[in-house]
Amino acid sequence: MKITCFIEYQLNPFKIEQFREYAENWGELIPACGGELLGYFLPHEGTNDRAFGLISFDSLADYETYRHRLQTTEAGKANFMLAKQGEFIVSEKRSFLTPVPNTYQRPAQEA
């Protein structure tokens, strides 16, 4: 079963558009480096300083390989630098999760 890296970002709420650019850049880079990108999610209602990224892997070893690739590509380095210079990420936390099989990707039923 796959594992999903759940990244929680605390953002500067006045720099959401800069974070959007950062997230969109990962849209190409993450799959190219071996991650299955489930998506990045920005605040819509409620708390305005939290965003999330979800990326799946077959194993933690695959995650480590992916991280190395991401950090050594020119585009990856540039995106990390964008975040550092833009100072739109206040902090980030990573958790590694596995789905509960009977609850994963259950479509809505018609009423």
Secondary structure, 3 states (H helix, E strand, C coil): CCEEEEEEEEECHHHHHHHHHHHHHHHHHHHHCCCEEEEEECCCCCCCCEEEEEEEECCHHHHHHHHHHHHHCHHHHHHHHHHHHHCCEEEEEEEEECCCHHHCCCCCCCC
